[in-house]
C-alpha cells in the first residue's frame, strides 16, 4: 500500500470554543448552556468549568504560533454563538466578532486555512429559556446568526461547518442529560434532532445566497457498531445502532429527503408531528461531510434496550476514556459514508485519543497516542485508495482542554497544557504529526 497522501491534502487540528477559550462572559458575551451546566453542582467531574480552560481567548496568538511551528495546513475551530449574540438574537456584540476576526487574520498570516464550525454545543442560555433546540423557531434564530457570520468573515473564511455532532447535542443533552442542557426527554431529543436539520439547511441556503464563495458542510459523530454474532437479531441491532447514532440519521434527510426507514418505524411516536412537511427544505445540497470517529463496539441484541441492542466487550485495548481502539471501524465508517451517500468531499473533522500524559524532564512522551494516530491515518489512506474522496484530516485536539462532563480529567491534545500556569508543551505526538505533515506520508 502506498504511504503518501494526495498532494493537496489538508492536515490540521481541531478545537471547540467552550473547551479552550475561557473568559466565557468577557467583553459583553452572554452565558451559554454549557456555562450554566458546568456551574450547576454535580454535573461536571471535580466541579470543573470552562471559566479559564486554556485561556485561548487571550493567548490565541501563542496558539497560532504553535500551529505554525507544527506546520498545520488547516485549523478547525468553533465560534461561540453567545459571544456574537449575547441573547442568541437581536443585539450584536462587536467585541465578540472582533475576537474571531483577529483569530482568522492571525491564521491566514501564518498560512493556515481556517475551517469554522458555527455551532459546537454552546447554545446561548437565553435561547434555552425559550426551549432551545426543541423550539421550532430556533432554525430561524440559528440561520440569522450563521448568515451574520458569513457576512462578517466570509471574505476570508471559505470552509464552514454548520453543526458539530448534532446527535450528541440532541440525545446526550436532551435525552441522557449528561450534557447541557441536562434534560431527559426523548420527545425533546427528536425535536432537537429535527430542528438542527432545519437550522442546518436554512444556514446552507443563506450561505448560497451570500454568494461569497467557499464550501459548507456538516460534521457528524460516528462509532463502528459491529454485530456480536452472525445471528439475524445481532445484525439488525448493530444496523439500527448505526442508523440511529451515526451519519445516516442526518445524512439520509439531507441526501434522500427522509429519515432512515427503521428510525421512522421505531421512533414514529417521538418524531415531531407532520415532520414530513419539512423534508423538502432539509434536502439541501452540501459540499462536504465531516466525519468524527474515536472508537468501535460490538452490539448484541437486547429486547430491553430502547435501541434493541447493547454494547458488549470484545477485549480490544482501550483509551483512557474507556473507548475501544478499533481503527478498522474507522475505515468502515469512511467507506460506508462514501458508498451510501456519495458526498462530493469528505473530511475527518475529529479523530484522536486520551491517554495519561505526564511531563518528564520538560517533555511528554505519548507513544500510545502516536500509535493510535498512525493506525487511523493508515486506515484513512486505505479508504482514499478505495475511492473515498477524503480531502483532509483534523486531529482532535490541538490542546488538552475541558472535556465536557469529564472536566479536565482527560487529555486529548498533541500539545500539553499545564492548567496552573497555562504553559504549553508540544508532546512527542505533536512533533511526530509535524513530520507526517512535512512528508505528507506515514512512513
C-alpha positions in Angstrom: 0.0 0.0 0.0 1.2 3.5 -0.9 2.1 5.6 2.2 1.7 9.0 0.7 -1.5 11.1 0.8 -2.9 13.2 -2.1 -0.9 16.3 -2.9 -3.4 18.9 -1.7 -4.4 17.0 1.4 -5.1 19.3 4.4 -3.6 18.2 7.6 -4.9 20.1 10.6 -6.1 20.0 14.2 -9.4 20.9 15.8 -10.7 22.6 18.9 -14.1 23.9 20.2 -14.8 27.3 21.8 -16.1 26.4 25.2 -13.4 23.7 25.6 -10.4 26.1 25.1 -11.3 29.7 25.2 -12.0 30.6 28.8 -13.3 34.1 29.6 -16.9 32.9 28.7 -18.5 36.2 29.8 -15.8 38.5 28.7 -16.3 41.7 26.7 -20.1 41.5 26.6 -20.6 37.8 25.8 -23.7 36.1 27.1 -23.8 32.9 29.1 -24.2 29.6 27.2 -26.0 26.4 28.2 -22.5 24.9 29.0 -21.6 27.9 31.2 -24.8 27.2 33.2 -24.5 23.4 33.1 -20.9 23.5 34.3 -21.7 25.9 37.1 -24.5 23.6 38.4 -23.1 21.4 41.2 -22.8 17.7 40.4 -22.8 18.0 36.6 -19.1 18.0 35.9 -16.3 15.8 37.3 -14.5 17.7 40.1 -16.8 20.7 39.7 -14.7 21.9 36.7 -15.9 24.7 34.5 -14.8 26.4 31.2 -14.1 29.7 33.0 -10.4 29.6 32.3 -9.9 26.4 30.2 -6.8 27.1 28.0 -7.2 30.8 28.2 -7.2 30.7 24.4 -9.3 33.9 24.3 -6.3 35.8 25.4 -3.5 33.5 24.2 -4.7 32.8 20.7 -1.6 34.3 19.1 0.7 32.0 21.1 -1.5 29.0 20.0 -1.4 30.0 16.3 2.4 30.3 16.6 2.4 26.7 17.8 0.2 25.6 14.9 2.6 27.3 12.5 5.6 25.6 14.2 3.9 22.2 13.8 3.2 23.0 10.1 -0.6 22.7 10.3 -2.3 23.4 6.9 -5.7 23.8 8.5 -7.3 24.7 11.8 -10.8 23.8 12.7 -12.3 26.0 15.5 -15.8 26.9 16.6 -17.5 30.2 17.2 -19.3 30.7 20.5 -22.7 31.9 19.4 -23.2 33.8 22.8 -20.1 35.9 22.1 -21.8 37.2 18.9 -25.4 37.4 20.1 -25.4 37.5 23.9 -29.1 36.8 23.9 -29.0 34.5 20.9 -30.6 37.0 18.6 -31.1 40.8 18.4 -28.3 42.7 20.0 -24.9 42.2 18.4 -21.7 42.1 20.4 -19.0 43.6 18.2 -16.2 42.7 20.6 -17.0 39.0 20.1 -17.0 39.4 16.3 -13.7 41.2 16.6 -12.1 38.3 18.5 -12.8 35.8 15.7 -11.9 38.3 13.1 -8.5 38.7 14.7 -8.1 34.9 15.0 -8.9 34.4 11.3 -6.3 37.1 10.3 -3.7 35.5 12.6 -4.3 32.1 11.0 -4.1 33.5 7.4 -0.9 35.4 8.2 0.5 32.1 9.4 -0.5 30.3 6.2 -3.2 28.2 7.9 -6.6 27.7 6.4 -9.5 28.3 8.8 -12.4 25.8 9.0 -15.1 27.4 11.0 -17.7 25.4 13.0 -20.7 27.6 13.6 -22.2 25.5 16.4 -20.3 23.3 18.8 -22.9 22.9 21.6 -22.6 26.2 23.4 -26.1 27.5 22.7 -26.9 30.9 24.2 -28.6 30.3 27.5 -31.3 32.9 26.7 -32.5 30.7 23.8 -32.6 27.6 26.1 -35.0 29.6 28.2 -37.3 29.7 25.1 -37.0 25.9 24.7 -33.6 25.7 22.9 -33.4 23.2 20.1 -36.8 21.9 21.0 -38.3 25.2 19.9 -39.2 25.3 16.2 -38.2 29.0 15.9 -34.6 28.1 16.6 -34.0 27.2 13.0 -34.5 30.9 12.1 -32.5 32.2 15.0 -29.6 30.0 14.1 -29.9 30.9 10.3 -29.8 34.6 11.2 -26.6 34.1 13.4 -25.0 31.9 10.6 -25.8 34.5 7.9 -24.3 37.3 10.0 -21.1 35.3 10.4 -21.0 34.7 6.6 -21.3 38.4 6.1 -18.6 39.3 8.6 -16.0 36.6 8.0 -17.0 35.2 4.5 -14.4 37.4 2.8 -11.7 35.4 4.5 -13.2 32.1 5.6 -14.0 29.7 2.8 -14.8 26.5 4.7 -17.8 26.4 7.0 -19.4 23.6 9.2 -23.0 24.2 10.2 -23.2 21.9 13.2 -20.8 19.7 15.2 -22.2 16.3 16.2 -25.9 17.2 16.3 -26.7 13.6 17.6 -24.7 14.3 20.7 -26.3 17.7 21.2 -29.8 16.2 20.9 -29.5 12.8 22.6 -26.8 13.3 25.2 -28.1 16.8 26.0 -31.9 16.4 25.8 -32.4 12.7 26.5 -29.5 11.3 28.5 -28.9 14.5 30.4 -25.1 14.1 30.7 -24.5 17.2 28.6 -26.1 20.6 28.6 -28.9 21.4 28.9 -29.2 18.3 31.0 -32.7 17.1 30.1 -34.2 13.6 30.0 -36.9 13.9 27.4 -36.9 11.7 24.3 -39.5 13.8 22.6 -37.4 16.9 23.1 -34.3 15.0 21.7 -36.2 14.2 18.5 -37.4 17.8 18.2 -33.8 18.9 18.7 -32.6 16.5 16.0 -35.2 17.7 13.5 -34.8 21.4 14.3 -31.0 21.1 14.0 -31.5 19.7 10.5 -33.9 22.6 9.7 -31.4 25.1 11.1 -28.6 23.5 9.1 -30.5 23.6 5.8 -31.5 27.3 6.3 -27.9 28.2 7.0 -26.8 26.4 3.8 -29.3 28.4 1.8 -28.2 31.6 3.4 -24.6 30.7 2.6 -25.5 30.2 -1.1 -27.4 33.5 -1.2 -24.5 35.4 0.3 -22.5 34.1 -2.7 -19.1 34.7 -1.2 -17.5 31.5 -2.5 -16.3 28.6 -0.5 -17.8 25.4 0.9 -20.2 24.4 3.5 -20.9 21.0 5.2 -21.9 19.3 8.5 -19.9 17.3 11.0 -21.3 14.0 12.4 -20.3 11.7 15.3 -19.7 8.1 14.5 -18.5 4.9 16.1 -18.3 1.5 14.4 -21.1 -0.9 15.5 -20.4 -4.5 14.6 -22.8 -7.4 15.4 -21.7 -9.5 18.3 -22.5 -12.7 16.3 -23.8 -13.9 12.9 -27.4 -14.1 14.3 -30.0 -12.0 12.5 -31.0 -10.3 15.7 -27.5 -9.1 16.4 -27.0 -7.9 12.8 -30.3 -6.0 13.0 -29.4 -4.4 16.3 -26.0 -3.3 15.0 -27.5 -1.9 11.9 -30.1 0.0 13.9 -27.4 1.4 16.2 -25.6 2.6 13.1 -28.6 4.3 11.7 -29.5 5.9 15.0 -26.2 7.1 16.3 -24.0 7.5 13.1 -24.2 9.6 9.9 -27.4 8.1 8.5 -29.7 9.8 10.9 -28.7 13.2 9.5 -27.4 12.4 6.0 -30.5 10.4 5.0 -32.7 13.5 5.4 -30.0 15.7 3.7 -29.3 13.5 0.7 -32.5 11.4 0.5 -35.2 13.6 1.9 -36.4 11.4 4.8 -35.2 9.7 8.0 -33.9 6.1 7.6 -36.8 3.6 7.4 -36.0 1.8 10.6 -35.9 5.1 12.5 -39.3 6.1 11.1 -40.7 2.7 12.1 -39.2 2.5 15.7 -39.4 6.2 16.6 -42.6 7.3 14.9 -44.2 8.4 18.1 -41.2 10.5 19.0 -40.8 12.3 15.7 -42.3 15.8 15.5 -45.9 15.8 14.2 -46.1 16.5 10.4 -42.2 16.4 10.2 -42.6 15.2 6.6 -43.5 18.7 5.5 -40.0 19.9 6.3 -38.1 17.2 4.4 -38.0 19.0 1.1 -36.5 22.0 2.7 -34.0 19.9 4.7 -32.8 18.1 1.5 -30.4 20.9 0.6 -27.1 20.0 -1.3 -23.9 20.4 0.8 -20.3 20.5 -0.3 -18.7 18.0 2.1 -19.4 15.7 5.0 -17.3 15.9 8.2 -16.7 12.6 9.9 -15.7 12.4 13.6 -14.5 8.9 14.8 -13.0 7.7 18.0 -13.9 4.1 18.7 -15.9 1.0 17.9 -18.0 -1.5 19.8 -19.8 -4.9 19.5 -23.6 -4.8 19.6 -25.7 -7.7 20.9 -29.5 -7.8 20.5 -31.3 -6.8 23.7 -35.1 -6.5 23.7 -35.0 -4.4 26.9 -32.9 -1.7 25.2 -34.5 1.4 23.5 -32.1 0.7 20.6 -32.8 -3.0 20.6 -29.2 -3.7 21.4 -26.4 -3.2 23.8 -22.6 -2.8 23.6 -20.6 -5.8 24.8 -16.8 -6.3 25.4 -14.5 -7.9 22.8 -11.2 -7.5 24.6 -9.6 -4.8 22.4 -7.2 -2.2 24.0 -8.9 1.0 25.2 -8.0 4.6 25.6 -8.1 6.4 29.0 -11.8 7.3 28.3 -12.5 3.6 28.2 -13.1 3.7 24.4 -12.2 0.7 22.4 -9.4 1.2 19.9 -10.7 -0.1 16.6 -9.0 1.5 13.5 -10.7 -0.9 11.2 -14.0 0.6 12.2 -12.8 4.0 11.0 -12.3 2.5 7.5 -15.8 1.1 7.6 -17.3 4.4 8.5 -15.4 6.3 5.8 -16.1 3.7 3.2 -19.8 3.5 4.3 -20.5 7.2 4.1 -19.0 7.3 0.5 -20.9 4.3 -0.7 -24.2 5.2 0.9 -24.4 8.9 0.2 -21.6 9.7 -2.3 -20.6 13.1 -0.8 -18.5 15.3 -3.1 -15.9 15.6 -0.4 -15.2 14.1 3.0 -13.1 15.5 5.8 -12.1 13.7 9.0 -13.1 16.6 11.3 -12.1 14.8 14.5 -10.0 11.8 15.5 -7.8 11.3 18.5 -7.4 9.7 21.9 -7.0 10.5 25.5 -4.1 8.8 27.4 -2.4 9.5 30.7 0.2 12.1 29.8 3.0 13.1 32.2 5.7 15.7 32.0 9.2 14.1 32.3 12.1 16.5 32.2 10.0 19.0 30.3 8.8 16.6 27.7 5.7 14.5 27.2 6.3 11.0 25.8 2.9 9.8 24.5 3.8 6.8 22.3 0.3 5.4 22.7 -1.2 8.4 21.0 1.3 8.2 18.2 0.4 4.5 17.6 -3.3 5.4 17.8 -3.0 8.1 15.2 -0.6 6.1 12.9 -3.1 3.2 12.8 -6.0 5.6 12.0 -4.0 7.5 9.4 -3.3 4.1 7.7 -7.0 3.3 7.5 -7.7 6.8 6.1 -5.2 6.2 3.4 -6.7 2.8 2.7 -10.1 4.5 2.4 -8.7 7.0 -0.1 -7.3 4.2 -2.2 -10.7 2.5 -2.2 -12.5 5.5 -3.6 -13.3 7.7 -0.6 -13.0 11.4 -1.5 -11.2 12.3 1.7 -9.6 15.8 1.4 -8.3 16.5 4.9 -7.8 15.3 8.5 -8.1 17.2 11.7 -6.6 15.6 14.7 -8.5 16.1 18.0 -7.2 18.0 19.7 -4.6 20.7 19.3 -4.6 21.4 23.0 -5.5 19.5 26.2 -8.8 21.0 27.2 -12.1 21.0 29.1 -13.5 17.6 28.2 -17.2 18.3 28.8 -18.7 16.3 31.6 -15.3 14.8 32.3 -13.8 18.2 33.1 -10.0 18.4 32.9 -9.5 14.7 33.8 -8.8 13.6 30.2 -6.1 14.9 27.9 -6.6 14.6 24.1 -4.1 17.2 23.0 -1.0 16.9 20.8 0.1 19.9 22.9 0.1 19.6 26.7 -1.4 22.4 28.8 -0.4 22.9 32.4 -3.7 24.3 33.7 -2.0 26.0 36.7 0.5 28.1 34.6 -1.1 27.8 31.1 2.3 26.7 29.8 2.1 24.8 26.5 4.4 21.8 25.8 4.4 20.1 22.4 4.1 16.4 23.1 6.0 13.7 21.2 2.8 13.1 19.2 2.8 16.8 18.1 6.4 16.5 16.8 5.6 13.2 15.1 2.5 14.7 13.5 4.6 17.6 12.3 6.8 15.1 10.4 3.8 13.4 8.9 2.6 16.8 7.6 6.0 17.7 6.2 6.4 14.4 4.3 2.6 14.0 3.6 3.0 10.4 4.4 3.0 7.9 7.3 6.4 6.4 6.6 
